[in-house]
Amino acid sequence: MKNKSAIIVGGGINGLCAAYYLHKEGFDVKVIDRGTIENNCSFGNMGFLSPSHFVPLASPGIIAEGVKYLLDSKSPFYIKPRLDLNFIRWGLNFYKNSNQKTVDKNSYPLEDLLKLSRHLMDEIRADLGDVFDMETKGCLMVCHSEDAFEKEKKVADAAANYGLNVVVLDRKEVQEYEPDVELDMAGAVLFTDDAHIHPGKFMLAMKQKLTDLGVHFQLNTEVTGFKKEGQRVKSVLTDKGDYSADEIILSPGSWLGELTHKLGHRLMIQGGKGYSTTYDHIEKNIKYPAILVDGRCAITPWKHTLRIGGTMEFSGLNDKVLVKRMQGIYNSIRKFYPGLKIDFPPLDKIWTGLRPVSPDGLGYIGKFNGYENVNIAGGHAMLGVSCAAGTARIISDLLTNKAPEINISAFDPMRFS
Ligand SMILES: Cc1cc2nc3c(=O)[nH]c(=O)nc-3n(C[C@H](O)[C@H](O)[C@H](O)COP(=O)(O)OP(=O)(O)OC[C@H]3O[C@@H](n4cnc5c(N)ncnc54)[C@H](O)[C@@H]3O)c2cc1C
C-alpha cells in the first residue's frame, strides 16, 4: 500500500520535529521553506527546554510592566506604535487574556506539553546521538534585588503544584554553583527539571537525520497560496511550482497569520523580536544557564561558548536591529555577572529572531478552520524550542488516529474565532 504523504510548510524547529515524527509513522514527508533552514528563529535562541515556564506570557502584570518600559530605549520590551489592524486586534486579545483566570486555565495544559516535550527530547537525543550539546543540569532563575528574589521564591513554592523540583540558593550558595565567575545577585532558584541544548546544532543535526531518512527538503521556495477543493487543500502553491500531499502541516512561525489568511481565517500571531549574541571562546565561563528575572534577559553556556539574549519587541515582521536593545541585554548581564569577560558585540554579531506570539501565549496545535487535511503546529512564543517535540508528536498522533498523550483543547487553533 502506498505511504501517506505530508507537506510541512516551514522548517523551523516545529516543522523539523513534525517531519521527524511523521516520518516515523511512515509518511512520505516534504518540508518546504523559503530559506535554507540555517538561520530562522530556531537557531539563535537560548536553547532552554523549560518545564519551569508553566506561566504563559499573557499573565497579570505583564501589561503594566510593558507600559513601564515603553519609554526606555534599552528596556526589555518595545512596541512600535503603528496603525495595523491585525496588531490592534491581537493586542486587545492579549490584554483580555492577561489575567489570573486565564493563567489558571492555561498553565496546566502548558505544563503538560512542556513535560511531554522535555521527555521526548531525551528520546530524540538517544536517536540522533549526543550531537547538540544537551545538558540536563537545570536552569537558574537569578535575582539581583531582594524583592525579585522574594517573588521568585513564591514561584518556586507554586512549582511544587506542577510536580517540579526546585532548589533555593542564597547569594553565597549561588556563587558556589559558579566558582569561576564573580556574581552580583541576591539569590537564585534552580529548576532542576529544565535542560538546555545548542539550538543551531540541534537544527543541523535534525536536518541531516531527516535527509538521511529520505525526507525531501524543498528549500528557497516560498509558499504563496493554496488550491482548495471542498474542505481539503489539494495543493500548496509556491514560487517554484505546485505540490500536493494527503496532509498539510503549517509551521511557518511568525508568518502563521499571513499563511492562514490565505485559507480564509487569519490566526492571531505577532512576531516578538528577540536579540542574541554568541561568544565563542570564553576562558572562564559560567556553568549554568540562567534567566535574569529582574534583568529580563538570559544567558546560556556550552563549554567555552556563551550566548546572551532577550527582549520582546513588537515592531512587525522584520529583522531590523535596534542596537540599544542589545545594549540593554549586555548591561543586565554585566550587572549580574561582573566577572564575565565579554565585550559589547559589533553589529554583524547581533542576531535577531521573531517569536510567534499568540494572544494568550499558548501555541496552536491541531486541525484548522474546518479543513480535513490542514494542521497547525507552532505559535509557542518564547517556548517554541521547549514545546516543539511534544507538538510534533501530537500532530503525528492526530494524523494516525491515535489519542494524543495530553489534552490539547487549550491549544485549539480556532479558540479565538
Ligand atoms: C532571543 C530568543 C530567545 C529564545 N529562547 C528560547 C528558549 O530558550 N527556549 C524556547 O523554548 N524558545 C525560545 N525562543 C523561542 C523559539 O526560538 C521560537 O518559538 C521557535 O524557534 C519558533 O520555531 P518555529 O519552528 O515555530 O518557527 P521558525 O523557527 O520561525 O521557523 C519558521 C520557518 O517558516 C518559514 N516560512 C515562513 N513563511 C513561509 C512561507 N510563506 N513559505 C515558506 N517558508 C516559510 C521561515 O523561513 C522559517 O524557516 C527564543 C526566541 C528568541 C527570539
The ligand as a Gaussian input file, in Angstrom:
#p B3LYP/6-31G(d) Opt

LIG

0 1
 C       16.116000      35.693000      21.653000
 C       15.237000      34.474000      21.690000
 C       15.453000      33.503000      22.647000
 C       14.626000      32.375000      22.714000
 N       14.921000      31.406000      23.613000
 C       14.132000      30.306000      23.682000
 C       14.425000      29.274000      24.600000
 O       15.425000      29.342000      25.335000
 N       13.586000      28.211000      24.695000
 C       12.471000      28.113000      23.918000
 O       11.700000      27.162000      24.082000
 N       12.194000      29.057000      22.971000
 C       12.991000      30.142000      22.832000
 N       12.720000      31.106000      21.914000
 C       11.539000      30.943000      21.053000
 C       11.833000      29.984000      19.894000
 O       13.065000      30.311000      19.313000
 C       10.709000      30.046000      18.861000
 O        9.447000      29.908000      19.494000
 C       10.869000      28.920000      17.846000
 O       12.158000      28.924000      17.283000
 C        9.821000      29.021000      16.751000
 O       10.019000      27.916000      15.910000
 P        9.102000      27.670000      14.651000
 O        9.544000      26.399000      14.058000
 O        7.670000      27.753000      15.058000
 O        9.356000      28.927000      13.686000
 P       10.679000      29.459000      12.939000
 O       11.917000      28.980000      13.581000
 O       10.478000      30.924000      12.801000
 O       10.595000      28.774000      11.518000
 C        9.581000      29.121000      10.618000
 C       10.072000      28.818000       9.204000
 O        8.987000      29.019000       8.303000
 C        9.496000      29.569000       7.102000
 N        8.403000      30.246000       6.397000
 C        7.610000      31.232000       6.858000
 N        6.730000      31.600000       5.921000
 C        6.973000      30.825000       4.832000
 C        6.394000      30.735000       3.538000
 N        5.376000      31.530000       3.137000
 N        6.898000      29.834000       2.657000
 C        7.921000      29.026000       3.023000
 N        8.512000      29.067000       4.250000
 C        8.031000      29.957000       5.135000
 C       10.606000      30.505000       7.571000
 O       11.541000      30.725000       6.531000
 C       11.194000      29.729000       8.737000
 O       12.305000      28.955000       8.336000
 C       13.535000      32.232000      21.797000
 C       13.347000      33.197000      20.807000
 C       14.178000      34.317000      20.743000
 C       13.945000      35.326000      19.661000

